[in-house]
Amino acid sequence: DAGSSVEEMEFNWDEYLEDTGATAAPHGSFKHVDTSLQNGFAPGMKLEVAVKSDQNTYWVATIITTCGQLLLLRYDGYGEDRKADFWCDILTADLHPIGWCEQNKKILKVPEGIKDKIPDQEEFLQRVLKGACSAPANLLEGLHRGKNPLDLIAPGSRLELQNLRDSLEAWIVNVVENVGGRLKLRYEGLEDSDKFDQWLFYLDPFLHQVGWAAQHGYSLQPPLAIRSLRSEADWQEILKKVKEEEEESSVPTDLFKDKPVIGVHSFSEGMKLEAVDPMAPFVISPATVLKVYNDKYFLIEIDDLRPERVSSQRYVCHVNSAGIFPVQWSLKNGLHLSPPPGYPGQDFDWADYLKQCGAEAAPQSCFPSLTSDHGFKENMKLEAVNPVDPEEVCIATVTKLKDSYLWLQLEGSKKPVPECIVSVESMNIFPVGWCETNGYQLRPPRKAIVNKQKKIAVVQPEKQILSSRTVHDGLKNQELNSSDSVVINGKYCCPKIYFNHRCFSGPYLNKGRIAELPQSVGPGNCVLVLKEVLTLLINAAYKPSRVLRELQLDEEAAWHGHGETLKAKYKGKSYRATVEVVRTADRVADFCRKTCIKLECCPNLFGPQMVLDKCSENCSVLTKTKYTHYYGKRKNKRIGRPPGGHSNLEVAMKKPNKRRKRRKHFFVHKKKRSSTSVDNTPAGSPQGSGAEEEDDQDESELSHSLAQDRDKRKRKLRTFSFSDDENKPPSPKDIKMEVAEKLQLDSNPLEWSVADVVRFLKSTDCAPLARIFLDQEIDGQALLLLTLPTVQECMDLKLGPAIKLCHHIERVKLAFYQQFAN
């Protein structure tokens, strides 16, 4: 009815997960979805690319990461320097496989930026290309250029499907629809009827390219269910037509290279086992190996002892088929085994049954080994195909787990369905958001929980999908810098995010909990993937509320991301805050790096690049104290001037009304917040728990420190004279000044910007500390106010580095006094 359609339109996964208190199953647990997103290119592959500054010359580049039709490249010779990384669109950029320049008499020439690093071009190329893997030529040139391999299975494409009742037969099927690799298939010859349509994922072991049956000695016959619908002559005519049109409708063979390989089985006819019928996967039943076709396939029948039965449940299996178990598997796992129809009594006993049938149990060695290392947990949510109606994809909840199997409760199906039993490797289950990303209708719960208030507060990600034509028109033949904001031609836009467990975890994150995180998350929708990553990081913190506050959106910053509400629990209290994430693939690497620096951990701790052996940041030598000097940001005692003046601090420190009733959720407050940002919290809300009190104290100190700094700036220029005790340089015992180090300044340091200060420091032996000055926005005026105690306290430096830094600050003060003060 009209009411339910409104509910369907308004269903939102984020709200649903929050309202049900559930979590989404990790993206990395759906291997078939991960495989479907690969574009044929892989990190580490090399190709020849036109040099941007001189389009007539080319140079060798390495693929850093891939995302749809975009490649992130780095010219060979830059080593670990990622500053020169750039994005290329495969459709428009001048890209070629290794060896193309030599074959086409084009010039390979070192780009200007690395000329001095490569004195001998020939020797360098021989070294870097030795044993290198070239990007596939067919994906860089010709009809398949720039296309996601999956997109080549277009409606009208033909494939061969093995008969699920007789594996030695196969028949041609037409692709009616391709939804993210899930194919709606129709038997050739039944163009006008959808009665026998089937849905299968393209990696299904029973699905093959046209010609497979002939190559492997299988007969090409229509299934018995449809054979009587046409005459034998008609079927032969259809086969002849297919062979004539084979080239037009064929699908590239290499598309199936990632299909599971079917091994050799050791089952014999008559063996007994336990099985789940794939057509009705609701119960576990006794079954029999009815027929062995060859060393790869065998036929299973669900046992039925009724003499009057008219049909049987039979299906073809192979050694890795899901839903087949050894005898007694149910009993060992505390599960119910459904006795065969017609079995006397309800207490089924395998020993008696085997004796009664005169059969043997299939030995344990016949069955695939089961694993529990899959990432699924009870109460997790996902999207799953309804086995009764494969057109439907429903919300599903994991209700139980045993080894490699999930029990799923489907919600929202047109007709109620019992709990389904599926393998964790099933190709009929998908991550949260898969339907939305692929433009397919997800069946929501019958009573979708809709909260209008929340819909205003939480902004949903906009669909940013462009056609390849739009991308082509917009990009022409230009290469893309890694900082360009580009939306790719594809529905998944975020590459896989790796957690590099060996990297330095910093002061906020618990090393042990980081080690327990999955190896990777994604790929998928940028907002959903990054939100999952940040949630995992928050939960891996010593104080989750503290990390949530560090990640919280700074409303004074303008970097055009997307606001997401994240939550943290600490000491029995719940906190929430708005965190900004990026929406397009080209900004993911930079976002991850900046977030790492914000959390004072290694910039490579998580991101689209996997750290294999040695981290490019050499973070293994750092301790939690040392690390702050290079990447850290001591926000609690900020030296630079805060934007917006002093009033924002006063508002942020207003005491909460103690008479008000405590809310269940606390909104995390930044140490520096604008008055508008504070208004997002209902009046009287507590501003934090005891875990946050230490920072309230810091905030007071910050206010006092800033007020002092502001007063100092109002003093006359003589403030910077060495006669002032406040600014007296360290004693000669601390710093030994030498005449030879006298500084000559080109400009007045009072007028220096933050960038000028950073530039000066980088010219000294204190260059590693320049990042702190940049982060704390220390301009020339603030620099001239710094003293040894201030530097030690506010920058958290040990005495040695602090003295070295103050030595250079005093040189600037002296030069200022001599050159500009009068």
N, C-alpha and C positions, 0 to 999 in steps of 0.2 A: 504494500500500500504506500501511499504518499509519505506517511510518517517515517517508515523504515528506510525509504530512499534518501531522505534527508539525513538520517543517522549514518548511512553508508558514506555520503559525501563528506560528512564532518568527522569521520573517524581519523584519529591521529595517534600514531604509535607512541610518541613521547608522552602524551597525556595518559594514554592507556597503561603504559608501563608504570607511570607514577601512581596512578589511581589503584592499580592492582598490586603495587609493591614488588613487581617482578623485574627481572633483568632479561636482556636480549641475549640469545645464544651468540657466542663470538663468531665474527665473520670468518675467521681462519678455520673453523670447524667444517666448512662446506667446501671441500676440495674441488668438487666438480664446477662450482661457481667460480672459484679462483682460476681454474684452468680455462674456463670459457672466456675470461677477460684478457688472456694473453694475446698479444698481437703478432707473435712470430719473432719479435726482436727480444733480445735479452741483454741485461747489463753485462758489459765486458766485450761485447761484439764490436768490431771495428769497421769503419767505412771511410770513403773518401768524400770530403765535403768542400764545396766552393768557399774560398776565403772571403769573408764579408767585405774587407777593404779592397780586394782585387778579384772580381768575379771571373777573371781569366785564369786564375791559379787555384789549386786545390791543396788540401792537406789532410792527413789522416786524423780521424777523431774517434773517440771511444764512447759507447753508449753508457751513460751513468744510470739513467732510469727511463722507463717507458710509461706512457699513459695514453691509451687510445691511439690516435694517429699522431701523437706528439712524442718526440724523442728529446731527452735532455742529453746534450753532447758536451765533450771537453776535448779540445785539440791536444793531441799527444805532444808532450813536452812541458805541459803545465804541472805535471806531477799531481800533488794533492791539493793544489791551489784551485778552489772552486769559484773564485771571483769571476773567471772568464767563461763559466758554464753558460750555455745558451740552448733555448728550446728551438726545435725545428718541426715544421709540419711536413710529414712524409709526402703529402700530396703536392706541395708547392716548392719545397726546398730542393736545391741542386745536390742530391745525395746519390752515391754510387757504391757498388761493392768494391772490395780491395782488388786492385789490378786493372780497374776500369781506365785509369789515366794512361797507363802504359799501352793498353790495347787501342785507345783512341787518340794517342799522341797529344795528351793534355799535360800541363805543367804541374808537377808537385813541388810546392815551394813553402818553406817555413814562414808562418805568419810573423809580422813585425814584432809582436809582443813577446815572442820567445826566441828571437833570432840569436840573441847573445847566449842563450842556454844550449844551443845546438850548433857547435862549430863545424861538425861533419855530418851533413844531411844524409848521405848514403849509408854511413855506418849506423846512424841513429835509426833509420828506417829498417835496416836489416835486423837490428836488435829488437825493436818493438813489434815487428811483424812476424818474428820467428815463433811458430806455433800458435799464432793468433787466429781467432775465429772471425771470419768475415760475415757481415750481415747478409741474409739471403738475397740473392739477385732478383728472384721472382717477386719479392715484396717491395723492391725499390724501383722496379721497371715493369712495364707492361700493364695488362688489365687488372692485376691484383694489387697494384701499387697503392699503398696507403689504406687499404681496406683491412678491417678487422677480419681475420679468417672466418669467424663465426658468421659475419654478414654475407659471406658467399653462399650460405645455405638460404637462398631466397625462395619465396613462394614460386612454385613451378619446378624447383629442383627435384631431381629424382634420386632415390636411394634404394637399397635392397634390405628387406626385413626378413630375418629368419622366422620360420613358423614356430610359435611358442608351444605348439602341440606336437611338432615333428621337426627336430632341428636339422634334418638332412634336406629340408626344403626351404626355399626362400621365394619371395615375390617382390615385384617393384612397387614402391610407394611414392606418392607425390607429396611434397611439402606444401601444406595449405597455409600454415602460419609458423613463424619463428619468433618465440617470445624468450629472448635472452638465452637461446640455446635449447629451450624446451619446444619441441616440434609437434605440431598437429599434422598427422600423416593420414593419407587416404590411399587405399589400394588402387593401383593402375587398373582402369576398366570400370571403376565405380565413380566417375567424375560427378554424377548428378545425385549421389546418395552419401549422406554422412553417417549412416547407420553403423558402419564398421570402422569409423575413424578411431585412431589411437593417438595418445600423447606419449612421447618418449623424449628423454634428454638425448642430445646428439651424440654423447659419449657412451650410450647404452651398448653393452657388448653384442647385442643381437642386431645392431644397425650397421650397415656397411655401404660403401660406394658401389655404384652400378658396375657389374663385372666381377664382383667378389665371388658369387656362387660358382661361376664357370671356372675361375682360377683355383678354387679349393675343392672342386668335384662335387658340388651340391646341385640338386636339380632345381630349376626355376619353374615352380608350379604355384598357381593361386591356392590359398588355403581352402580346406574342405568347406568351410562355412560360406564361402562365396563362389565356389567352383560351379555350382549348379545354376548360377544366375546368367551364365553365358555358355554358348556352345564351345566345343574344343577348337573349332575353326576360328571363332572370335578371339579366343585367348592367344592363339598362334599369331593372328593378325596384329594383336596388341603388342606382342613381343617383337614382331618385325618393325613396327612403328617406333618402339623404344630404341632399338638398335640404330635406326636411321637418325634419330634425334639425340643420340647419346652425347655428342660433343656440346650441343646447345644447353642441355640440362644437367650436365655432369658437375659434380662437386669435387674440388681438388683432393687428391688422395692424402696429402700430408695433413689435412684437417683432422684425420683420425689417428694421428701419431700418438696422441696422449690417451687413447682408449686403454682400459685395463687389458692386460694380456691374459688370455685364458690358458691355464696350465693343464697338466695331465692329471686325471682323477684315478682313484683306485677302488671305486664302487663296483659291486657285482649285482647281477639280477637277484631279486628276492631278499636283499638286505633290508632290515628295518631301521628306522630312524624317527626323529621328531621333526616336524616341519610346520611352517606357517604358509598358508596358501596366499600367494601374492595378489590374487584377485579378491580375497577377503581376509586381510591380515589382522584378524581380531582374536584368534585363539591358536594355541599350539596343539597339534594333533599327531597321533601315530601315523606313519606313512611308510610306503614300500618303494624300493627301486624296481620299477616295473620293466624297464628295458634299458640296455646299454647300447647306445648308437656307435660310439667309437671311444677313443681315449680322451676325448674332450667333453662329450655330452652324454647325458643319461636322462631318462624319463622317470618322474616321481608321481605317485598317485596317493592322495589322502585316503587312508583306510576307511572303508564303509562296509559294515557287515550285514546290511539289510539285504535280504534276498530279492526284494521287489524294486531295488534302485534302478533308475532308468538312465542316469547320467553319472559321470565320474569327474572328480577334480584332478586333472592331470596337467603337468607342465614340465617343460624341459629345464634342466639344471646343468651347471658346470661346477668345477671344484670350488670356485669363489662365490657361488650364488648365495645370496642372503637368505636367511630364514630356514636353514637346515642345521639340525643339531644332533649330537649323539644321543642314544637311548639314556634315560635317567637325567638329562640336562635340566629339565624342568624341576625334578625333585631336588637336585643339588642346589638349585637357585631359589627354592621356596616358591615356585610358580605352579599354577594349576595346569595340568595336562588334560585336555578334553578327550574323554574316551570316544572310540569310533562309534558312529550311529549303529545301533543294533547290538552293542556290547552289553552283556548281562550285568546289571548293577552299576553303581557309580564309583566304586573303589577300584580304580584301574591299577593292575599290577603287571609290570613289564615281564617279570620272570614267567608268570602264568601265561601271559599273552604270547610270548615267544614259543613256549612249549606247545600251546594250543595251535599256533600257526605252523609249527615245525620250521621256524625261520631263525636266522642268526642276526644279531645286532651288528650294524656297520661299526667297525673299530674306530677308535678316536683318531687314528692317523689319517682317516679319510677326510676329516673336516678341517677347514681353515682355522688357523689360530685366531683367537679373539683378543681384542685389546680394550683396555679401559682408558687409554690416553687419548681422549678426543675433545675435551673442553666442554662437553655438555654437562649440565647439572639439573637436578630436580627444580621445577617451577620456572625454568627458563622458557622464554617465548621464541617462536619462530614462525615461519610460514610453511604450510605443508599441503600437498595434493590430497584431495579427498579420494580414497581408493574406490568408493562406490560411484562417484561422479568425477572423473578426471578433468572435466572442464573447470571444476572449482578448486581454487587455492584458498585455504582457510587459515585463520589464526590458530596456532597450535601451542599447547602447554605440555612440557615434559613432566609426566606424572611419576615415572619410574625409570630406573636404569639398571640393566644387567649386562655386564661385559660390553659388547659392542652394539647393544640394542636399546632402543628408546621405546617407551610407551607414551603415546601422544593422545591428548584429548583435543579434538577439533571443535572449534567454536564457530557458530554462524552458518553452518552448512544448512542447505534447504531442508534436508531430512536428518534427524538425529543419527549420529554414527557412534558405534562403540569405540573404546580406546583402540588405537591402531598400534601394531608392533612393526617398527621399522629399524633397519640397520643405520648406524651412524654414518655410513658411506652411501646411503640411499640417494639417488638422484631425483627423488620426489620431495625433498625438503630443502628449504631456502632460508637465508638470513632475513631478519627484520628489514623491511624497506625494499625487498627485491621486487615485489609486484609494482610498487609505485615507481621505482626506477625504470622498470621495463614497460610501463604503461598498461599494466594488466589489472583487472579488477580483483582486489582482495576481498574475500567475504569477511566482513567485520562481525563482531558479536551481535546477537539479536538486539540487545539493548546497549548500544554504544554509550559510554559515559562521556557526556559533553559538559564542560564547565566553561561558560561564556567568559568569566573573569580571566581564566587562564589563557583563553584564546587571544585576549588582548595583550597579555603580558609576554607570551612566548611567540616570537615571530617564526613562522615556518620557512624552511629553505625554498627559495624560488627555483623553479625548473629552468635550468640554463642549458638548453640543448639547441645546437645549431645544425643545420644541414651542412653537408660537405661543400655545397655550392656557396653558402654564406661564408664559410670559413675561407674558401678559396678566393672569393671576391675581396674579403677583408685583408687577407695576408699577401695576396699576389705571390711574388717570388721572394719576399723578404724573409730573412731568418728572424727568429724571436729570441730576445734576450730572456734569461731566466727570470727576470723581474716583470716581464710583460704579463698582463692579465688576459688570458685567453681561455675561452670555453671550448672544449674539444668536441668533435663530432662523435658522441657516444654518450651512453647514459650513465655509465660508471666513470667518475672523473678523478678519484683519489687513488694513487698508487698504494701498494702495501706498505704499512708502517712497521718497521722492525724495532724491537726492543733489544738493544745491544747490551746484554747483561754484564759484559766485562768492563764496560765504561764506568767512569767515576760517577757515583750517585749523588754526591753533594750532601749538604747538611740537613736538608728537609726530608729526603727520601730514604727509607729503610732498605739497606742493601739486600737483606734477606728476603724482603717482600718483593723487591724488584726482580730477584732471581726466580721467583715463582710466577712471574707474569708470562703470558704466552710469547712465543718467539716473534709473532707478528699479528697485526690486525688489518683487515681489509683484504683486497681493494674494495671500493664501494663509493657510495655517495660521500663527498668530502665532509659535510657537516656531521653525518652519522658516524663516520669512521673516527674523525678527530674527537668527537664527543666521547666515544668509547675509550679512546686512548687517554684522554684527560681524566676520565672517571677512574680508570685503572691506576693512573699515577696518584690521584688523590687518595685512593684506598691503600696505596703502598707507602704512605707518608708516616712519619713519626706522629705528627699532629695533622690529620686531614684538614681540619678547619684552617690551619695556618697556610697550607698549600693552596686551599681554595681561595684564600684572600690574596695570595701572591698572584694567582691567575686571574683574579677578578678584573672585569672591564674597567679601564680608567676612562671615565667619560670625557676627560680633557684631551685624550688622544684621538686622532682621526685617521684610522687606517682601513675603513670601509670593509669590515668583515661581516660577521653574522652573530648576533647575540643568542647564546644558549644558556638556559638555567641549569646549573650543576649543583649537586648536593654533596655534603660531607657529614659524617657522624663522628663525634668525639666525646668521650666521657658521658655517654647517654643522651647527648643533645644533638639535634639536627641543625645543620646550617645550609643555607643556599645563597648562591650569588650568580650574577650574570657574567658569563665568560665569552669573550669574542673569539670566534674561529673563522678561518677563511673558507671560501666556497669553491675555489677553482684549483685545479691540479698544479698549475704553475707556481702557486704561492705556498704550497704545502711544505716544501723543504725549508724555506725561509721561516715559516711559522714555527716549525718544529725546533729549528735552531734557536730562534728568539725565546721560545718557551723554556728550552733547556737552560739558557743563560739566565732567564728570570728566576729559575729554580736553583741556580748556582751549581748545576751539575755539568757534566761534559756535554758540549754542543752536539755530540753524536750519540747521546744516550738513547734517543729514539728519533726516528726519521725514516725517509724512504730509501736510505742506504744502509746495507748490512755491513757491520764491521766484522771482518773475518778473522784476521790475526792481530794486527797492530792498529790502534786508533790513530788517525791522522793528527789528533790533538795531543798525542803523547800523554793522555790523562792518567795513565797508571802511576806516574811519579808524584801525583798531587795528593795532598792531604786535605781534609775539610777546611783547615785554616789557610793553607797556601792558596787553595783554589779561589777563595774570595778575592785575592789580589788581582787575578787575571780575568775572571769572568763574573765575579760576584757583584752584588749591588746592595750596599748597606742602606736600605731605605729608611731605617728607623732614625738615623741621624744624618739627614741630608744636608749638604753644605750649600748647594746651589739654591737660587731663589725659586720658590714654588710658584707656578702660574696661578694667577687669580688672587694674589695677595694673601694677607694674613687672616681674613675673615673666614675663609673656608675651614681653617683649622679650628676656629672657635666653634663653628656650627657642628663640626664633626665630633667635638668633645663634649657636647651637651649631655648631661646626665639623663639616663632614662627615668621615666616616672615609675617609682617603685611600687606605687599603688596598683598599677595596671597588672592584669593577669598575664602570666608568662605564656607566650605562644609556643606551639610545638616546634616551629621552625625559626631559627635565627638567621637574619640576613647578615652576611659577613661584611664588616666595615673596613675599608681601606684605611691606612694610616693618614692618607692625604685624600680627602674627598671634597667635592664641591657641594654647595648647599643644595643644588638640584638633585644630586645623586643621593643625598641623605633622605630626601623626601620620598624616595622609593620605598622606604621602610615605614610601616604604619607607626603613627605617633605612639611613643611609649614602648616600642619593641625593645627588648634587651639588645645590647650591642655586642654581646659576646659572653662567653663563659669564663671561668677562671683561667682557662688556657690562654685567653687573649689579654688578661690584665697586664701582663708584663709589657705589652705593646702600648697600652694606654699610658703607662708611665713614660715610655719612650716618646710618645706624642707630646706630652707636656714638656719634656726636655727639648724636643725639637722646636716647639713654639718659643720657648725661652731663648734658645740658641739663635733662632732666626731674628727675633726682636733685637738681640744684641748686635748681630751682624748689620742689621738695617741702621741702627744708631751709629755704628762705626763708619758706615758709608757717608753719613751726613757730616762727619768731621772734616776739618780743613785738610789740605793736601799734606800738611806737616804730620798727619797721622802716620805716614809711612816712614818718617824719620827714625833712625836707629835710637834716638834718644827716648822714644816711648817704650816703657816697660812692656806694654801689651805685645808689641811687635818686635821686641828685642830678639835678635837671632840667637840660636843655641850657642853656648859657650865654646871657646876654642877647643876645649877638650872633646866636644861633640863633633864639631866641624872644623876642619883645617882649611882655611881659605888661602888660596895662592894667587899672587898677582897675575900670573899667566892666564888665569881663568876669567879675567875681567870680561864682562859681557857688553856688547854693543847692540842696542835695540834699534830696529828700523821704524817701529811705531810705538805709541804710548800704550803700555800694558793696561792702563785704566780703560782703554777703548777696545781691548781684545774681546772677541766673542769666544764661546766655548770651543769652536773649531780652532781658533788661533791658539788657545791654551793647549789643546790636544796636539796641535802641530809642533809647538815648542817642546813639549815633553817627549814626543817621538824622536826629536833630534838629540836627546840626552840618553844616558845609560839607565834612565827610569822609564823607558818606552813601554814596558809591560804594564805600567800603572796608568797609562793614558786612558784605558777603558773606564777606569773608575771616575776620572774627571769628566768623561763624556756622559756616563750614566748619571752622575750627580749634578750635571749641568753647571760646572764651575767655570765662570767667565773670568776676565781679567781682574775685575774689582774683587771678586771672591778669592782669587788666587793671592792677591796682595794682602789679604787678611789672615792667611793661613800661618799658623805657628806650629812648633813641634808638638805641644800637647794636643792641639786641635787635630793635627794629622793623625797622631796615634789613636786618639779616641774615635774620631768620626770615620776614619778609613780603616780602622782595625789593623793597623800595620805594627809589626814588631819594631823595636828600637833601631836596628840596623838600616832596614829599608826606609824608615821614617827620616832618619838623619840624612841619608843620601838624597831623598826627595827635598827635604828642607834646604839642603845645600844649594840646589838649583833655584828654589823659590827665593832664597836670600840674594842670589846673584841677580835675579830679576828686580827685586826691591832696590838693590844698590844701584843698578843701571837706571831704574826709574828715577831715583832720587837725584842722581848726577845729571841725567839727560833731560828730564821733563818736569821735575818738581818745582823748579824756579821759573 
